[in-house]
């Protein structure tokens, strides 16, 4: 995962399987939700 302007670019290996893709997407989603919650709690974002 790397940032590119306003995007998160994922570059998994070509040998990745469906379960690993699902796990990668889940981790990214949870990370975004946690970050949003922290920003709202700190008054830095209204969501």
Secondary structure in CASP SS format (residue, H / E / C, confidence):
PFRMAT SS
TARGET T0000
AUTHOR 0000-0000-0000
METHOD secondary structure of the structure
MODEL  1
X C 1.00
X E 1.00
X E 1.00
X E 1.00
X C 1.00
X C 1.00
X E 1.00
X E 1.00
X E 1.00
X C 1.00
X C 1.00
X C 1.00
X C 1.00
X C 1.00
X C 1.00
X C 1.00
X C 1.00
X H 1.00
X H 1.00
X H 1.00
X H 1.00
X H 1.00
X H 1.00
X H 1.00
X H 1.00
X H 1.00
X H 1.00
X H 1.00
X H 1.00
X H 1.00
X H 1.00
X H 1.00
X H 1.00
X H 1.00
X H 1.00
X H 1.00
X H 1.00
X H 1.00
X H 1.00
X H 1.00
X H 1.00
X C 1.00
X C 1.00
X C 1.00
X C 1.00
X C 1.00
X C 1.00
END
